[in-house]
Amino acid sequence: VSTIGWSNWSLLGDLGQTAIAYLAAGQNQDGRLQVFAIEKGGRLFHISQAANRREWGSWEEMALPDGVANRRAETTRPVELVQNQAGGLELFVLLEDGTVSHSRELQSVNRIPWFQDLVRKVAPIVYL
């Protein structure tokens, strides 16, 4: 097996026995990589690359929007992560109840809080 042109594999922290359903990664405005994971139970996790670009922080569970007990991400669809015009990251998650949730990266904060005013109920989405 060849690894020519690629570094050795490294682990990005430890999520224990958590089984990951989907991953999404993006590069924020300051050049660090951000990784998001939906585990098979519908919880959302995030890990950030350190400022030195060689090390990583710790996985942290992200709180999904308040208002409904035990909110879970849809585990059959990946999160969507895009870079906006200003260079910040924006995260879109489909929840089990059909709610589309959105969060954007804040420059002064390492964590990404959810914005309730950007949460809306949508008609059921049909995938072909």
C-alpha positions as CSV (number, residue, x, y, z in Angstrom):
1,V,0.0,0.0,0.0
2,S,1.5,3.3,-1.1
3,T,1.4,6.6,0.9
4,I,3.6,8.5,-1.5
5,G,2.6,12.2,-1.4
6,W,0.6,11.8,1.8
7,S,1.5,12.0,5.5
8,N,1.0,9.2,8.0
9,W,-2.5,8.8,9.4
10,S,-3.2,10.5,12.7
11,L,-6.2,10.3,15.0
12,L,-8.3,13.4,15.6
13,G,-9.0,13.0,19.3
14,D,-11.2,10.3,20.8
15,L,-14.9,10.0,20.6
16,G,-14.8,6.7,22.5
17,Q,-17.3,4.1,21.2
18,T,-19.2,6.7,19.2
19,A,-20.1,5.5,15.7
20,I,-19.9,8.3,13.2
21,A,-22.5,8.4,10.4
22,Y,-21.2,11.5,8.5
23,L,-18.3,13.9,8.4
24,A,-17.9,17.3,6.9
25,A,-14.7,19.5,6.9
26,G,-13.9,23.0,5.9
27,Q,-11.3,25.7,6.2
28,N,-12.2,28.8,8.1
29,Q,-11.1,32.4,7.4
30,D,-7.9,32.0,9.5
31,G,-6.9,28.9,7.6
32,R,-7.6,26.3,10.3
33,L,-9.6,23.2,9.5
34,Q,-12.9,22.5,11.2
35,V,-14.5,19.0,11.2
36,F,-18.1,18.2,12.1
37,A,-19.5,14.7,12.7
38,I,-23.0,13.3,13.1
39,E,-23.0,10.2,15.2
40,K,-25.5,7.4,14.5
41,G,-27.6,8.5,17.4
42,G,-28.1,12.0,15.9
43,R,-25.7,14.0,18.1
44,L,-23.5,16.6,16.4
45,F,-19.8,16.9,17.3
46,H,-17.1,19.4,16.3
47,I,-13.3,19.5,16.4
48,S,-11.0,22.4,15.4
49,Q,-7.4,22.4,14.2
50,A,-5.0,24.3,16.6
51,A,-3.5,27.6,15.5
52,N,-0.2,25.8,14.8
53,R,-1.9,23.7,12.1
54,R,-0.2,20.6,13.4
55,E,-2.4,19.7,16.5
56,W,-6.1,19.4,17.1
57,G,-8.4,20.4,19.9
58,S,-10.9,18.0,21.5
59,W,-14.2,16.8,20.1
60,E,-17.1,18.7,21.6
61,E,-20.7,18.0,21.3
62,M,-22.6,20.9,19.7
63,A,-26.0,21.8,21.2
64,L,-28.8,21.6,18.6
65,P,-31.6,24.3,18.7
66,D,-33.6,24.6,21.9
67,G,-37.4,24.3,22.0
68,V,-37.7,20.6,21.4
69,A,-36.5,18.0,23.9
70,N,-33.8,15.6,22.6
71,R,-33.3,17.2,19.2
72,R,-31.3,15.0,16.9
73,A,-29.7,15.4,13.5
74,E,-31.0,13.3,10.7
75,T,-28.5,10.4,10.4
76,T,-29.3,9.5,6.8
77,R,-28.1,12.9,5.4
78,P,-24.8,14.6,5.9
79,V,-24.3,18.1,7.3
80,E,-23.6,20.8,4.7
81,L,-20.6,23.0,5.4
82,V,-19.9,26.0,3.2
83,Q,-17.6,29.0,3.3
84,N,-19.4,32.3,2.9
85,Q,-18.2,35.4,1.0
86,A,-16.5,36.8,4.1
87,G,-14.5,33.5,4.6
88,G,-16.5,32.2,7.6
89,L,-18.0,28.8,7.8
90,E,-21.8,28.2,7.7
91,L,-23.2,24.8,8.8
92,F,-26.6,23.4,7.8
93,V,-28.2,20.4,9.5
94,L,-31.4,18.5,8.8
95,L,-33.0,17.4,12.0
96,E,-35.2,14.3,12.4
97,D,-38.4,16.3,12.6
98,G,-37.7,18.0,9.2
99,T,-36.4,21.2,10.7
100,V,-33.5,22.7,8.8
101,S,-31.0,24.4,11.2
102,H,-28.2,26.8,10.4
103,S,-25.3,28.1,12.3
104,R,-22.4,30.4,11.3
105,E,-19.0,30.7,12.7
106,L,-18.3,33.6,15.0
107,Q,-14.9,35.2,14.7
108,S,-14.3,35.9,18.3
109,V,-15.6,32.6,19.7
110,N,-14.1,29.1,19.2
111,R,-17.5,27.4,19.5
112,I,-20.4,27.8,17.1
113,P,-23.7,28.6,18.8
114,W,-27.0,28.0,17.0
115,F,-29.0,31.0,16.0
116,Q,-32.7,30.5,16.7
117,D,-33.9,33.1,14.3
118,L,-32.4,31.0,11.4
119,V,-34.3,27.9,12.3
120,R,-37.4,27.1,10.3
121,K,-39.8,24.3,9.7
122,V,-39.8,23.0,6.1
123,A,-42.1,20.7,4.2
124,P,-40.9,17.1,4.3
125,I,-37.9,16.6,2.0
126,V,-38.1,13.7,-0.5
127,Y,-34.8,12.3,-1.7
128,L,-34.6,10.3,-4.9
